[in-house]
Amino acid sequence: MKIANDADVSTCALQGVDCIELQFPKFTDGRAYSQAYLLRRRLGFTGELRATGDVLVDQVLLMQRSGFSSAVLRADQSLAHAQRQLSQFASFYQGDADHPQALFAAQGAPA
């Protein structure tokens, strides 16, 4: 299923859908980040979320943290550089779409 980046994802029929493509028509248009987060956290979508369009290596880490499970890089982008981006950090202080609890809370520190 493809969803335009200006669509309201809460109105989409998701039952039986295994993969959703969210569009990045331009590098500077980040509405698909919000769509991915909403699909994961509010709507409980567990299938593949794929980023397509003007996808740059610089975006892949935030895409992963927003709930994307895959991305189709723009033709001039390096897969090796994207993989390196994703392995730079072992953990994050803030919560994200996959791990909503902040690191300090997960470790039992007082809030």
C-alpha positions in Angstrom: 0.0 0.0 0.0 1.3 3.5 -0.9 0.2 6.5 1.2 0.8 10.0 0.0 2.6 12.2 2.5 -0.4 14.5 2.9 -2.8 11.7 3.7 -4.3 11.2 7.1 -3.1 7.8 8.1 -5.7 7.4 10.7 -8.3 7.0 8.0 -6.5 4.3 6.1 -7.8 0.7 6.2 -4.8 -1.2 7.4 -6.3 -4.7 8.1 -4.4 -7.3 6.1 -1.7 -4.8 5.0 1.8 -6.1 5.3 3.8 -3.2 3.8 3.2 0.5 3.6 5.3 2.9 1.4 5.5 6.4 2.8 6.6 9.0 0.3 9.4 11.7 0.7 8.8 13.8 -2.4 11.6 16.1 -1.4 14.4 15.8 1.1 13.0 18.9 3.0 9.5 17.4 3.3 9.4 15.4 6.5 5.6 14.7 6.9 6.3 10.9 6.4 8.2 10.8 9.7 5.0 11.8 11.5 3.0 9.3 9.5 5.4 6.5 10.4 5.3 7.4 14.1 1.5 7.5 14.1 1.2 4.2 12.3 3.5 2.5 14.8 2.6 4.1 18.1 -1.1 5.1 17.8 -2.4 2.7 15.2 -0.3 -0.3 16.2 0.9 -1.2 12.7 3.5 -4.0 12.9 4.2 -4.6 9.2 6.9 -3.1 7.1 7.1 0.7 6.8 9.2 1.6 3.7 10.5 5.1 3.0 10.6 6.0 -0.7 11.3 9.0 -2.8 14.0 11.6 -2.2 15.7 9.5 0.6 19.2 10.4 1.6 21.7 8.6 3.9 21.4 11.5 6.4 17.8 10.6 7.0 18.0 6.8 7.7 18.7 7.0 11.4 15.8 9.3 12.1 13.6 7.1 9.8 14.5 4.1 11.9 13.7 5.9 15.1 10.4 7.2 13.7 9.3 3.6 12.9 10.5 2.9 9.4 11.8 -0.6 8.8 13.3 -0.1 5.4 14.2 2.7 2.9 14.8 2.9 -0.8 17.7 5.3 -1.1 18.0 7.8 -3.9 20.2 6.5 -6.7 23.2 8.7 -5.8 23.3 7.5 -2.2 25.6 4.8 -0.8 24.1 1.7 0.9 27.3 1.2 2.9 27.1 4.8 4.3 23.5 4.2 5.2 24.4 1.0 7.1 27.2 2.8 8.9 24.7 5.5 10.0 22.5 2.9 11.5 25.3 1.3 13.5 26.8 4.5 14.9 24.9 4.5 18.3 24.3 1.5 20.6 21.5 3.3 22.4 19.6 6.5 22.7 18.7 8.6 25.7 15.2 9.6 24.3 12.5 7.1 23.5 11.4 6.5 19.9 8.7 4.6 18.0 10.1 1.2 18.7 11.3 1.9 22.3 9.1 4.6 23.8 10.6 4.5 27.2 13.5 6.9 27.8 16.8 5.2 28.7 16.9 6.7 32.2 13.4 5.3 32.9 14.3 1.9 31.5 17.3 1.7 33.9 15.1 2.5 36.9 16.5 6.0 37.6 14.2 8.5 39.4 12.3 10.7 36.9 
